[in-house]
Amino acid sequence: QTTVVEKLEQEMAQFLGVEAALCFGMGFATNSCNIPAFIGQEYAIFSDKLNHASIILGARSSGAKVYVFPHNDMDALENMVRRAIIDGQPRTNRPWKNIFILCEGIYSMEGTIVNLPRIIEIKKKYKVSVFLDEAHSIGAIGANGKGVVDYYNCNPTDIDILMGTFSKSFGASGGYIAGSKRLMDYIRCNSCCTYYANCMAPPIAAQCLAALRQIMDTSPKSIGSVRIKNLHQNTKYFREKLLNLGFYIVGDDDSPVVPLVFGLFGVIHEFSIFMSNNNIGAIIVGFPATALDGARCRFCISSSHSREMLDYIITKINEFGDKYHLKYYMK
C-alpha cells in the first residue's frame, strides 16, 4: 500500500473521529467483500428493506441469518431484535455470537435520512452492533459535512463500523470503512478486499485526500465550508420549488437526494428523452429497482449548481409535468 493511501486512511479516521480507517479501490466491494470479513455463521443481521444491493450481497455472502425490517421503522426493528435475542439461533436456540444492524445514512432511491439516534438507543439497550453506510451522506449533510453522525450530533464511537464511498462528495472512486483500530486490523487481515484486490491507485487517493482536506477546513470562508453551505441551500430551494408546483417529492427536507416520483412506469422513458433533449442529465429508476407503481427520477443536488441552473431544470420539469399531468402533491 502506498504512502498517499496510508495518509488518506489516517486523515479519514481523524475526520470521522474514530481510531482507524481502511480505504479500498471500489465502493461496491467495500460493502460486498468486507461485510463477510467480520460477520459470519451464528451471527444475526437486521437489514433495512431499502438497503443498497452491495449491503444485501455482503449480508447474503456472510452466512449469517438475515432479517429484513421495514424501511426506517425503528419500532419494528426493536421488536425484531428483541424476538431474535429471546429465540436465539434457529433449531438450536443458542445465543447469537453477535447481532448487527445494517443501515444507510441517506437512502439512495428514497432520499430519507436514517433515524440514527433511535438505532444507537437500540444498540445500547440490547448490546448489538451497528454498521452505517454513509455513501450519500458523507460530505453532504451535517454542519461540518461529516454525514449523518454529524447531522444528529451523535458520538461516532457509538457506531461500530462507519462506511462510505469517494464517488459522490469526493469526486473520485473507491470507499472506506472506519472504526476501532482492533477491528480495522482484523478486517485488514481477513478481508478478500485486501489480499485479492489491488490497492487504491495513488492518483485517486490523492484526489480523495485533496477533497477531504477541503471539507476538513472549517473556517467560515474556506472552500469546504462554502460548498457545504451552498449544498444545503440548493437542496432546500430545489425541494421547496418542486413541492410548491405540485410534484410528489419524497425523502427528508435536508437530503440532497431528491426523488421525483411519477408512479407511472411508462412515462419515465419519455421524461429521460425530454430532459436529455434539454441538456439535463436525469437518472430514471423503475421496476424492479422500485415498486411497480414507484417509478421516479432521482436528482442529486450539488453545491456547484447555480440558482440559474436549478431554475432552468425546475422550469423544464414543470413543462413535462403539465404535459403528462404528473402533479399529484396536495398541501
Steps between C-alpha positions, in 0.01 A plus 500: 500500500631843403583793726218717366243228578635467854474879538142491371410230754655697786324826411170323428505350851582843645214659302249239616616509862595131526825308556569360153376473143561278196466614138414284200494547124130425445201624697273202424770255611555695821163362610465174312850370579557644847172413674580124480840574659351598837160326488462126466292198601327516837454876446169677440462793261216751504497675163278792397261401221639773271872439558729520197574187296861498621383467862253227405769306313743532791236386748405198290865405444576510871307184590314685775125477558353809332183670625353788296318775688259759348673812371609731783240343733678507835213348699492198268879472516502501881227236517687277252831537687333418831331193349828379346681530833225305677478224237872471427631311198259293289470131602758519783368811682858579600585869554628687197872573483407856412217699344561771239265774382585603143365837385578798277538867585296624202309242298594548138157446339282642777694804619415410860746552786544215746370545855850460643429611860237226532733237349770595751240473775411146384869412471571598860181350640550156343882503471506450122731648234434757227637530145421838340539562126553874439553486124249779433531689828875542559610845388137594431311551825585613850638837605855386422418263214578192709181323402202378694701458822580872484142581391360353823803606708558137605822350633676322209640238739142383561508359145704182474581535130466815288507450125489742209601549138719754326292509181249763619619793711869429433471485120719191473446125544541235766378469855602487865405329823592639841475415867719367779862416416454145622208439265672667205810284554279192506326598175833581333619146575176320411336690215533381141511872410852517642656178372316448167436857380744770398574792727334833420693674221723783634352773272148413618614497862659842447172633357308362802755650739479843335118499520511376860733782605263755347207355696708487821582871475218643712599867483193705392631602156679177410403317180363207699283710730362707211417191295325325789295813565413533129396136484262540793348814344466339155336191650233698684436728201461216248272293722276792597458618141393157373265445793340840446441411134310189609753225432523196725845526661604241760776493759611732779523875450875510565584213263692600182356187338167622359277227351219628277238225494292457184333172592442412135772268369440590135560873542857485634649417160328802345625713788858384445486587130335838571764596757786381279369710211516798737860424602406369845629170636218310671535166680176307452417195710217252465397144575663276625730757670182664635145379556294465182316823579811680636676611180703811564782731402776547754660844507828534691552864592852645493654806661623593152147545365425868457154642570462556123571133432245386757237741368554373144464137613187581703347678198555197276364259762194723531447494121513122496273474805234718338514299177461160668289608802754388758429742782356283778611681812236681703593721796 
